Amino acid sequence: MIAPTEILVVDDEVGIRELLQEILEDEGFVVRLAENAASAREMRRKHTPSLILLDIWMPDADGVTLLKEWKAAGQLTMPVVMLSGHATIETAVEATRIGAFDFLEKPIGLQKLLGTVHRALKVGHPKRSNTISLADLGQSTVINELRSRLESLMADRRTVLLTGEVGVGFIECARALHEPNTPWLTLESGQRLISSPLEILESARSGTLYCPEIAHLSRSEQRSLAFMLGKTSAYSVRIVCASNEPLGQLSGEGRFDPNLFALLSSSTVVVPSLRARRSDLSGLIERCALAFSPEAPARLSPEVRLLLEAAPWPGNLIQLQSVLSSLLLSNNDDITVDHLQAILGDLRDSVEPDRPALPPEFFELPLREAREAFERIYFENLLGRESANMSRVADKAGLERTHLYRKLKQLNIRFPRRVPVA
């Protein structure tokens, strides 16, 4: 017998909650209700709904903040539709970029509601079964080294610290360390470390406890986590911690518990950024697109793919998935360069991309070869910073566009031959 589909409705207005419950139950769904963010967190901890209808404005925390929390904790495993009666376009765009499936404005029409719900559920099912795993992250040298490092840690239940930039794939690495058919528990509230540390270990007995962003824990919570590390063998639990903050520096500045850092530092795994493994991007784009539907990759033109591969991706894998979600879940059958550049526009302005360091071998080259190598690094970096917008690249380089195209061809650098004009 097939279990009924569960939908979680989160809204602080009792009338709206009850109305949505009545409509959705008439359609055969099982509906759970939450009146605020705290209640929604608890519901999400206890259940795995197939869809969440999430109000943006609530008294204790707004829906966008809650969406970010679930995203960071790897709990955004189902489509989320945002609800609001007075949200701005900027808020709706932000929610979509984080990972929301759609946005509904109150008052919500019946047909609009049901159409969005059925569309979200249809997209949501293959998305869950095609989640990017460690095996899908690529075949670059740094990813193969990452796999080898994680495999070497699988032999025992030693605590592991994952470090790296935002969005590099902490949850995928943690899942790779998790033994199948054993408990998996994500720490959702640091306060529980103080109130019930042994209860947490009991819940994760013989399995894995994943603790995201431990730099955000209070000092009391950090000390409780250090206490738990000494008890893991008694419960046969592997604790996997993650942080994109420099814990060594924070510890030296007195902002992170030195005892906890000492316990974690012996088994540290650095997860590489997308910029450190650009050769993996083509395959990642294909796999992320396939997570939406088998037809999705065909909607990405060669020009769009080229820009996706050239973008700096400060948010790494999570940002790549979010951008592809925004593109592929739009109503546009033909995805153009303009669509992608509209999404990536603020990305260029908000982050200063890494400038590649010149290797020592560079200075052993003859002048002509050194100049060519420098020009290749210069133009590849400039293309990445400007998302391959050839007009801006030409302006920044101080070249005529025809001279620029000739130079890129001479350096054997791939570039878009035709940019669609809106």
Stockholm file with secondary structure:
# STOCKHOLM 1.0

chainA/1-422         MIAPTEILVVDDEVGIRELLQEILEDEGFVVRLAENAASAREMRRKHTPSLILLDIWMPDADGVTLLKEWKAAGQLTMPVVMLSGHATIETAVEATRIGAFDFLEKPIGLQKLLGTVHRALKVGHPKRSNTISLADLGQSTVINELRSRLESLMADRRTVLLTGEVGVGFIECARALHEPNTPWLTLESGQRLISSPLEILESARSGTLYCPEIAHLSRSEQRSLAFMLGKTSAYSVRIVCASNEPLGQLSGEGRFDPNLFALLSSSTVVVPSLRARRSDLSGLIERCALAFSPEAPARLSPEVRLLLEAAPWPGNLIQLQSVLSSLLLSNNDDITVDHLQAILGDLRDSVEPDRPALPPEFFELPLREAREAFERIYFENLLGRESANMSRVADKAGLERTHLYRKLKQLNIRFPRRVPVA
#=GR chainA/1-422 SS CCCCCEEEEECSCHHHHHHHHHHHHHTTCEEEEESSHHHHHHHHHHCCCSEEEEESCCSSSCHHHHHHHHHHTTCCCSCEEEEESSCCHHHHHHHHHHTCCEEEESSCCHHHHHHHHHHHHHHHHHHHHTCCCGGGSCCSHHHHHHHHHHHHHTTSCCCEEEECSTTSCHHHHHHHTSCTTSCEEECCCTHHHHHCHHHHHHHTTTSEEEECCGGGSCHHHHHHHHHHHTTHHHHTCEEEEEESSCHHHHHHTTSSCHHHHHHHHTTEEECCCGGGGGGGHHHHHHHHHHTTCTTGGGGBCHHHHHHHHHSCCTTHHHHHHHHHHHHHTSSCSSBCHHHHHHHHHHHHHHCCCCCCCCCGGGGGSCHHHHHHHHHHHHHHHHHHHTTTCHHHHHHHHTCCHHHHHHHHHHTTCCCCSCCCCC
#=GC SS_cons         CCCCCEEEEECSCHHHHHHHHHHHHHTTCEEEEESSHHHHHHHHHHCCCSEEEEESCCSSSCHHHHHHHHHHTTCCCSCEEEEESSCCHHHHHHHHHHTCCEEEESSCCHHHHHHHHHHHHHHHHHHHHTCCCGGGSCCSHHHHHHHHHHHHHTTSCCCEEEECSTTSCHHHHHHHTSCTTSCEEECCCTHHHHHCHHHHHHHTTTSEEEECCGGGSCHHHHHHHHHHHTTHHHHTCEEEEEESSCHHHHHHTTSSCHHHHHHHHTTEEECCCGGGGGGGHHHHHHHHHHTTCTTGGGGBCHHHHHHHHHSCCTTHHHHHHHHHHHHHTSSCSSBCHHHHHHHHHHHHHHCCCCCCCCCGGGGGSCHHHHHHHHHHHHHHHHHHHTTTCHHHHHHHHTCCHHHHHHHHHHTTCCCCSCCCCC
//
